[in-house]
Amino acid sequence: MPNTAAIAGLITIVSATSAFASDLIEKTSPHAVGFTMDRLEAAVTAAGATVFARVDHAAGAASVDLELAPSQLLIFGNPKLGTPAMQGGATAGLDLPLRVLAYEDDAGVVHVVYHDPATLAATHGLPADAKYIQMMTGALDKLTSKAIAAE
């Protein structure tokens, strides 16, 4: 007889993995990682948001003599959107400011990935229909679309 506890545990792991993956929004870019992130950073700045940091994961790996395909993270936000989220639930500060990752896969395809802001609402007990969640969703879509647009 199969071990039902083990099977239930496996189903839970698969479900959790699927749930985690489903909260990611992914787009592909026709540009190199660095150029994609340059464009995203310019779009963020032009929209009046603040860039807090840009992390070059590949450069970090190289600094310890390891290899990593191009991978960069942009951390940015707008206090007009983030503050109301954190007022609604202080733990939202764990996931704010917003983050967008661009990375190159083994086939050379550049992916632009970010968490769906609806997940922010669900994770931190915020209203799913809050205006700031809708605005974050629209802003992330618009900004990443500018970053990946053909020239």
Biotite code that builds the C-alpha atoms (Angstrom):
import biotite.structure as struc

atoms = struc.array([
    struc.Atom([0.000, 0.000, 0.000], chain_id="A", res_id=1, res_name="MET", atom_name="CA", element="C"),
    struc.Atom([1.452, 3.410, -0.912], chain_id="A", res_id=2, res_name="PRO", atom_name="CA", element="C"),
    struc.Atom([2.447, 5.791, 1.838], chain_id="A", res_id=3, res_name="ASN", atom_name="CA", element="C"),
    struc.Atom([-0.420, 8.304, 1.721], chain_id="A", res_id=4, res_name="THR", atom_name="CA", element="C"),
    struc.Atom([1.429, 10.824, 3.902], chain_id="A", res_id=5, res_name="ALA", atom_name="CA", element="C"),
    struc.Atom([4.369, 10.836, 1.473], chain_id="A", res_id=6, res_name="ALA", atom_name="CA", element="C"),
    struc.Atom([2.048, 11.212, -1.508], chain_id="A", res_id=7, res_name="ILE", atom_name="CA", element="C"),
    struc.Atom([0.161, 14.055, 0.208], chain_id="A", res_id=8, res_name="ALA", atom_name="CA", element="C"),
    struc.Atom([3.481, 15.746, 0.996], chain_id="A", res_id=9, res_name="GLY", atom_name="CA", element="C"),
    struc.Atom([4.583, 15.461, -2.625], chain_id="A", res_id=10, res_name="LEU", atom_name="CA", element="C"),
    struc.Atom([1.290, 16.909, -3.839], chain_id="A", res_id=11, res_name="ILE", atom_name="CA", element="C"),
    struc.Atom([1.706, 19.808, -1.392], chain_id="A", res_id=12, res_name="THR", atom_name="CA", element="C"),
    struc.Atom([5.227, 20.512, -2.674], chain_id="A", res_id=13, res_name="ILE", atom_name="CA", element="C"),
    struc.Atom([4.085, 20.396, -6.303], chain_id="A", res_id=14, res_name="VAL", atom_name="CA", element="C"),
    struc.Atom([1.116, 22.661, -5.509], chain_id="A", res_id=15, res_name="SER", atom_name="CA", element="C"),
    struc.Atom([3.286, 25.157, -3.638], chain_id="A", res_id=16, res_name="ALA", atom_name="CA", element="C"),
    struc.Atom([5.796, 25.213, -6.480], chain_id="A", res_id=17, res_name="THR", atom_name="CA", element="C"),
    struc.Atom([3.017, 25.746, -9.011], chain_id="A", res_id=18, res_name="SER", atom_name="CA", element="C"),
    struc.Atom([1.485, 28.508, -6.893], chain_id="A", res_id=19, res_name="ALA", atom_name="CA", element="C"),
    struc.Atom([4.850, 30.237, -6.587], chain_id="A", res_id=20, res_name="PHE", atom_name="CA", element="C"),
    struc.Atom([5.471, 30.009, -10.318], chain_id="A", res_id=21, res_name="ALA", atom_name="CA", element="C"),
    struc.Atom([1.982, 31.268, -11.133], chain_id="A", res_id=22, res_name="SER", atom_name="CA", element="C"),
    struc.Atom([2.556, 34.546, -9.299], chain_id="A", res_id=23, res_name="ASP", atom_name="CA", element="C"),
    struc.Atom([5.414, 35.413, -11.648], chain_id="A", res_id=24, res_name="LEU", atom_name="CA", element="C"),
    struc.Atom([4.808, 37.469, -14.752], chain_id="A", res_id=25, res_name="ILE", atom_name="CA", element="C"),
    struc.Atom([7.342, 36.764, -17.454], chain_id="A", res_id=26, res_name="GLU", atom_name="CA", element="C"),
    struc.Atom([8.110, 38.473, -20.737], chain_id="A", res_id=27, res_name="LYS", atom_name="CA", element="C"),
    struc.Atom([10.919, 37.955, -23.195], chain_id="A", res_id=28, res_name="THR", atom_name="CA", element="C"),
    struc.Atom([13.186, 40.714, -24.433], chain_id="A", res_id=29, res_name="SER", atom_name="CA", element="C"),
    struc.Atom([14.822, 40.995, -27.859], chain_id="A", res_id=30, res_name="PRO", atom_name="CA", element="C"),
    struc.Atom([17.655, 42.906, -26.176], chain_id="A", res_id=31, res_name="HIS", atom_name="CA", element="C"),
    struc.Atom([20.638, 41.847, -24.063], chain_id="A", res_id=32, res_name="ALA", atom_name="CA", element="C"),
    struc.Atom([20.137, 41.831, -20.296], chain_id="A", res_id=33, res_name="VAL", atom_name="CA", element="C"),
    struc.Atom([22.153, 45.013, -19.688], chain_id="A", res_id=34, res_name="GLY", atom_name="CA", element="C"),
    struc.Atom([20.406, 46.954, -22.448], chain_id="A", res_id=35, res_name="PHE", atom_name="CA", element="C"),
    struc.Atom([16.995, 45.711, -21.291], chain_id="A", res_id=36, res_name="THR", atom_name="CA", element="C"),
    struc.Atom([17.743, 46.920, -17.775], chain_id="A", res_id=37, res_name="MET", atom_name="CA", element="C"),
    struc.Atom([19.097, 50.247, -19.057], chain_id="A", res_id=38, res_name="ASP", atom_name="CA", element="C"),
    struc.Atom([15.774, 50.750, -20.825], chain_id="A", res_id=39, res_name="ARG", atom_name="CA", element="C"),
    struc.Atom([13.800, 49.698, -17.747], chain_id="A", res_id=40, res_name="LEU", atom_name="CA", element="C"),
    struc.Atom([15.786, 52.033, -15.522], chain_id="A", res_id=41, res_name="GLU", atom_name="CA", element="C"),
    struc.Atom([15.194, 54.924, -17.953], chain_id="A", res_id=42, res_name="ALA", atom_name="CA", element="C"),
    struc.Atom([11.457, 54.147, -18.084], chain_id="A", res_id=43, res_name="ALA", atom_name="CA", element="C"),
    struc.Atom([11.237, 53.987, -14.279], chain_id="A", res_id=44, res_name="VAL", atom_name="CA", element="C"),
    struc.Atom([13.030, 57.305, -13.894], chain_id="A", res_id=45, res_name="THR", atom_name="CA", element="C"),
    struc.Atom([10.936, 58.950, -16.617], chain_id="A", res_id=46, res_name="ALA", atom_name="CA", element="C"),
    struc.Atom([7.782, 57.791, -14.815], chain_id="A", res_id=47, res_name="ALA", atom_name="CA", element="C"),
    struc.Atom([8.909, 59.633, -11.683], chain_id="A", res_id=48, res_name="GLY", atom_name="CA", element="C"),
    struc.Atom([9.706, 56.548, -9.618], chain_id="A", res_id=49, res_name="ALA", atom_name="CA", element="C"),
    struc.Atom([12.903, 56.076, -7.638], chain_id="A", res_id=50, res_name="THR", atom_name="CA", element="C"),
    struc.Atom([15.566, 53.517, -8.520], chain_id="A", res_id=51, res_name="VAL", atom_name="CA", element="C"),
    struc.Atom([16.979, 52.250, -5.241], chain_id="A", res_id=52, res_name="PHE", atom_name="CA", element="C"),
    struc.Atom([19.449, 49.692, -6.578], chain_id="A", res_id=53, res_name="ALA", atom_name="CA", element="C"),
    struc.Atom([20.582, 47.752, -9.590], chain_id="A", res_id=54, res_name="ARG", atom_name="CA", element="C"),
    struc.Atom([22.164, 44.406, -8.806], chain_id="A", res_id=55, res_name="VAL", atom_name="CA", element="C"),
    struc.Atom([24.374, 42.648, -11.347], chain_id="A", res_id=56, res_name="ASP", atom_name="CA", element="C"),
    struc.Atom([24.272, 39.015, -10.232], chain_id="A", res_id=57, res_name="HIS", atom_name="CA", element="C"),
    struc.Atom([26.726, 37.884, -12.921], chain_id="A", res_id=58, res_name="ALA", atom_name="CA", element="C"),
    struc.Atom([29.269, 40.473, -11.783], chain_id="A", res_id=59, res_name="ALA", atom_name="CA", element="C"),
    struc.Atom([28.835, 39.251, -8.215], chain_id="A", res_id=60, res_name="GLY", atom_name="CA", element="C"),
    struc.Atom([29.478, 35.696, -9.316], chain_id="A", res_id=61, res_name="ALA", atom_name="CA", element="C"),
    struc.Atom([32.548, 36.790, -11.292], chain_id="A", res_id=62, res_name="ALA", atom_name="CA", element="C"),
    struc.Atom([33.900, 38.557, -8.209], chain_id="A", res_id=63, res_name="SER", atom_name="CA", element="C"),
    struc.Atom([34.264, 35.155, -6.537], chain_id="A", res_id=64, res_name="VAL", atom_name="CA", element="C"),
    struc.Atom([35.509, 33.381, -9.676], chain_id="A", res_id=65, res_name="ASP", atom_name="CA", element="C"),
    struc.Atom([32.173, 31.790, -10.517], chain_id="A", res_id=66, res_name="LEU", atom_name="CA", element="C"),
    struc.Atom([30.225, 31.987, -13.746], chain_id="A", res_id=67, res_name="GLU", atom_name="CA", element="C"),
    struc.Atom([26.638, 33.045, -14.097], chain_id="A", res_id=68, res_name="LEU", atom_name="CA", element="C"),
    struc.Atom([24.742, 33.965, -17.232], chain_id="A", res_id=69, res_name="ALA", atom_name="CA", element="C"),
    struc.Atom([23.819, 37.642, -17.451], chain_id="A", res_id=70, res_name="PRO", atom_name="CA", element="C"),
    struc.Atom([21.320, 38.415, -14.693], chain_id="A", res_id=71, res_name="SER", atom_name="CA", element="C"),
    struc.Atom([20.369, 41.806, -13.259], chain_id="A", res_id=72, res_name="GLN", atom_name="CA", element="C"),
    struc.Atom([17.786, 42.971, -10.752], chain_id="A", res_id=73, res_name="LEU", atom_name="CA", element="C"),
    struc.Atom([16.309, 46.473, -10.617], chain_id="A", res_id=74, res_name="LEU", atom_name="CA", element="C"),
    struc.Atom([14.786, 47.609, -7.307], chain_id="A", res_id=75, res_name="ILE", atom_name="CA", element="C"),
    struc.Atom([12.511, 50.626, -7.592], chain_id="A", res_id=76, res_name="PHE", atom_name="CA", element="C"),
    struc.Atom([9.375, 52.183, -6.267], chain_id="A", res_id=77, res_name="GLY", atom_name="CA", element="C"),
    struc.Atom([7.107, 55.114, -5.733], chain_id="A", res_id=78, res_name="ASN", atom_name="CA", element="C"),
    struc.Atom([6.234, 56.042, -2.130], chain_id="A", res_id=79, res_name="PRO", atom_name="CA", element="C"),
    struc.Atom([2.797, 57.208, -3.314], chain_id="A", res_id=80, res_name="LYS", atom_name="CA", element="C"),
    struc.Atom([1.994, 53.570, -4.109], chain_id="A", res_id=81, res_name="LEU", atom_name="CA", element="C"),
    struc.Atom([4.149, 51.680, -1.627], chain_id="A", res_id=82, res_name="GLY", atom_name="CA", element="C"),
    struc.Atom([3.264, 53.672, 1.476], chain_id="A", res_id=83, res_name="THR", atom_name="CA", element="C"),
    struc.Atom([-0.483, 52.929, 1.330], chain_id="A", res_id=84, res_name="PRO", atom_name="CA", element="C"),
    struc.Atom([0.325, 49.233, 0.871], chain_id="A", res_id=85, res_name="ALA", atom_name="CA", element="C"),
    struc.Atom([2.534, 49.263, 3.968], chain_id="A", res_id=86, res_name="MET", atom_name="CA", element="C"),
    struc.Atom([-0.082, 51.257, 5.891], chain_id="A", res_id=87, res_name="GLN", atom_name="CA", element="C"),
    struc.Atom([-2.513, 48.463, 5.031], chain_id="A", res_id=88, res_name="GLY", atom_name="CA", element="C"),
    struc.Atom([-0.073, 45.795, 6.167], chain_id="A", res_id=89, res_name="GLY", atom_name="CA", element="C"),
    struc.Atom([3.392, 46.523, 7.525], chain_id="A", res_id=90, res_name="ALA", atom_name="CA", element="C"),
    struc.Atom([4.718, 43.196, 6.260], chain_id="A", res_id=91, res_name="THR", atom_name="CA", element="C"),
    struc.Atom([4.239, 44.445, 2.675], chain_id="A", res_id=92, res_name="ALA", atom_name="CA", element="C"),
    struc.Atom([7.604, 46.122, 3.285], chain_id="A", res_id=93, res_name="GLY", atom_name="CA", element="C"),
    struc.Atom([9.173, 42.684, 2.806], chain_id="A", res_id=94, res_name="LEU", atom_name="CA", element="C"),
    struc.Atom([8.144, 42.788, -0.858], chain_id="A", res_id=95, res_name="ASP", atom_name="CA", element="C"),
    struc.Atom([8.508, 46.497, -1.505], chain_id="A", res_id=96, res_name="LEU", atom_name="CA", element="C"),
    struc.Atom([10.048, 48.295, -3.268], chain_id="A", res_id=97, res_name="PRO", atom_name="CA", element="C"),
    struc.Atom([9.201, 46.476, -6.479], chain_id="A", res_id=98, res_name="LEU", atom_name="CA", element="C"),
    struc.Atom([11.772, 44.263, -8.172], chain_id="A", res_id=99, res_name="ARG", atom_name="CA", element="C"),
    struc.Atom([12.239, 43.193, -11.775], chain_id="A", res_id=100, res_name="VAL", atom_name="CA", element="C"),
    struc.Atom([14.759, 40.561, -12.829], chain_id="A", res_id=101, res_name="LEU", atom_name="CA", element="C"),
    struc.Atom([16.224, 40.204, -16.307], chain_id="A", res_id=102, res_name="ALA", atom_name="CA", element="C"),
    struc.Atom([18.247, 37.093, -17.038], chain_id="A", res_id=103, res_name="TYR", atom_name="CA", element="C"),
    struc.Atom([19.567, 35.144, -19.987], chain_id="A", res_id=104, res_name="GLU", atom_name="CA", element="C"),
    struc.Atom([18.731, 31.450, -20.155], chain_id="A", res_id=105, res_name="ASP", atom_name="CA", element="C"),
    struc.Atom([20.870, 28.638, -21.575], chain_id="A", res_id=106, res_name="ASP", atom_name="CA", element="C"),
    struc.Atom([19.413, 29.211, -25.048], chain_id="A", res_id=107, res_name="ALA", atom_name="CA", element="C"),
    struc.Atom([20.367, 32.905, -24.985], chain_id="A", res_id=108, res_name="GLY", atom_name="CA", element="C"),
    struc.Atom([16.781, 34.122, -24.510], chain_id="A", res_id=109, res_name="VAL", atom_name="CA", element="C"),
    struc.Atom([16.427, 37.126, -22.212], chain_id="A", res_id=110, res_name="VAL", atom_name="CA", element="C"),
    struc.Atom([13.550, 36.927, -19.741], chain_id="A", res_id=111, res_name="HIS", atom_name="CA", element="C"),
    struc.Atom([12.057, 39.790, -17.736], chain_id="A", res_id=112, res_name="VAL", atom_name="CA", element="C"),
    struc.Atom([10.291, 38.531, -14.622], chain_id="A", res_id=113, res_name="VAL", atom_name="CA", element="C"),
    struc.Atom([8.457, 40.075, -11.692], chain_id="A", res_id=114, res_name="TYR", atom_name="CA", element="C"),
    struc.Atom([5.915, 39.132, -9.046], chain_id="A", res_id=115, res_name="HIS", atom_name="CA", element="C"),
    struc.Atom([2.294, 39.872, -9.834], chain_id="A", res_id=116, res_name="ASP", atom_name="CA", element="C"),
    struc.Atom([1.222, 42.625, -7.404], chain_id="A", res_id=117, res_name="PRO", atom_name="CA", element="C"),
    struc.Atom([-1.945, 40.607, -6.706], chain_id="A", res_id=118, res_name="ALA", atom_name="CA", element="C"),
    struc.Atom([0.370, 38.267, -4.807], chain_id="A", res_id=119, res_name="THR", atom_name="CA", element="C"),
    struc.Atom([1.441, 41.197, -2.642], chain_id="A", res_id=120, res_name="LEU", atom_name="CA", element="C"),
    struc.Atom([-2.194, 41.678, -1.670], chain_id="A", res_id=121, res_name="ALA", atom_name="CA", element="C"),
    struc.Atom([-2.774, 37.995, -0.960], chain_id="A", res_id=122, res_name="ALA", atom_name="CA", element="C"),
    struc.Atom([0.468, 37.506, 0.966], chain_id="A", res_id=123, res_name="THR", atom_name="CA", element="C"),
    struc.Atom([0.054, 40.532, 3.203], chain_id="A", res_id=124, res_name="HIS", atom_name="CA", element="C"),
    struc.Atom([-3.713, 40.582, 3.673], chain_id="A", res_id=125, res_name="GLY", atom_name="CA", element="C"),
    struc.Atom([-4.287, 43.673, 1.566], chain_id="A", res_id=126, res_name="LEU", atom_name="CA", element="C"),
    struc.Atom([-7.481, 44.277, -0.390], chain_id="A", res_id=127, res_name="PRO", atom_name="CA", element="C"),
    struc.Atom([-7.066, 42.691, -3.836], chain_id="A", res_id=128, res_name="ALA", atom_name="CA", element="C"),
    struc.Atom([-9.038, 45.557, -5.363], chain_id="A", res_id=129, res_name="ASP", atom_name="CA", element="C"),
    struc.Atom([-6.959, 48.307, -3.723], chain_id="A", res_id=130, res_name="ALA", atom_name="CA", element="C"),
    struc.Atom([-6.165, 51.116, -6.118], chain_id="A", res_id=131, res_name="LYS", atom_name="CA", element="C"),
    struc.Atom([-2.430, 50.926, -5.323], chain_id="A", res_id=132, res_name="TYR", atom_name="CA", element="C"),
    struc.Atom([-2.375, 47.218, -6.321], chain_id="A", res_id=133, res_name="ILE", atom_name="CA", element="C"),
    struc.Atom([-4.059, 48.076, -9.612], chain_id="A", res_id=134, res_name="GLN", atom_name="CA", element="C"),
    struc.Atom([-1.622, 50.938, -10.177], chain_id="A", res_id=135, res_name="MET", atom_name="CA", element="C"),
    struc.Atom([1.415, 48.741, -9.394], chain_id="A", res_id=136, res_name="MET", atom_name="CA", element="C"),
    struc.Atom([0.106, 46.123, -11.804], chain_id="A", res_id=137, res_name="THR", atom_name="CA", element="C"),
    struc.Atom([-0.349, 48.677, -14.571], chain_id="A", res_id=138, res_name="GLY", atom_name="CA", element="C"),
    struc.Atom([2.991, 50.361, -13.894], chain_id="A", res_id=139, res_name="ALA", atom_name="CA", element="C"),
    struc.Atom([4.961, 47.102, -13.951], chain_id="A", res_id=140, res_name="LEU", atom_name="CA", element="C"),
    struc.Atom([3.318, 46.060, -17.204], chain_id="A", res_id=141, res_name="ASP", atom_name="CA", element="C"),
    struc.Atom([3.899, 49.433, -18.842], chain_id="A", res_id=142, res_name="LYS", atom_name="CA", element="C"),
    struc.Atom([7.496, 49.814, -17.645], chain_id="A", res_id=143, res_name="LEU", atom_name="CA", element="C"),
    struc.Atom([8.570, 46.294, -18.581], chain_id="A", res_id=144, res_name="THR", atom_name="CA", element="C"),
    struc.Atom([6.840, 46.615, -21.949], chain_id="A", res_id=145, res_name="SER", atom_name="CA", element="C"),
    struc.Atom([8.914, 49.730, -22.632], chain_id="A", res_id=146, res_name="LYS", atom_name="CA", element="C"),
    struc.Atom([12.074, 47.865, -21.639], chain_id="A", res_id=147, res_name="ALA", atom_name="CA", element="C"),
    struc.Atom([11.455, 45.018, -24.075], chain_id="A", res_id=148, res_name="ILE", atom_name="CA", element="C"),
    struc.Atom([9.975, 47.000, -26.961], chain_id="A", res_id=149, res_name="ALA", atom_name="CA", element="C"),
    struc.Atom([11.704, 46.719, -30.303], chain_id="A", res_id=150, res_name="ALA", atom_name="CA", element="C"),
    struc.Atom([13.535, 49.874, -31.197], chain_id="A", res_id=151, res_name="GLU", atom_name="CA", element="C"),
])
